[in-house]
Amino acid sequence: DGETPLQWASLSGNAIVAHALLLRDADPTLADRKGNRALHAAVDSGNVSLVRALVRGLQSLEMRNAAGQTPLALARARGHQEVIALLESLAREYASSGGGFHTIDIDEQRKRQQ
């Protein structure tokens, strides 16, 4: 489906290979035919350290795949609680510091809980 080597490493949870690819300037923003990026793949694998490595340098966590899922929505769908906590924390941190991450998913979740 047009996955990049970084996406394959991320989906398999192979942090060593993913980190090596990132050190060699692999582009984590490239999407496959389904709109998934390496961050979607890492979230799908549930690998927290890999998710943390992939968000470095990203301007947004709001990238959506063809199904309309952000990485946070995918983490919720998969039930990866540590990844959910990390992404929510990063979104709050960057939003409060004026960074690029947004809290759309967090706001949508709060509305559903009310």
C-alpha positions, 0 to 999 in steps of 0.5 A: 500500500505504498508504505515507507521503510519508516512506516514498516519499522514503526508498524512492527514496533522496531524502534532500533530500525526506525531510529536509524532511519530517522537519523538518516533523515527519513521523512516521517510526514510521508503518507501511504495510499491510506493516508497513514504516516509513520506516527499512525503506524507507531501508534498502531503498534503501541510503542510509546518510545517510538511515538515519542521519537516520531513526534519530535519536529512535527508541527501538528498531531492533527494529520488524518489518514483516509479514514479521518483518524488522527494518531490520537483517535487511532490510539483510542481505537486501539486502546493504547492507554500509554500512547493516549496519555503521551499524545494528550500530554504533548498536545496540551504542552505544545498548545500552552506554549504556543507550539504547533500541536493542537488540542482538537481531539482533546476538546472533542473528547471532553464534549462527548464526556459532558 
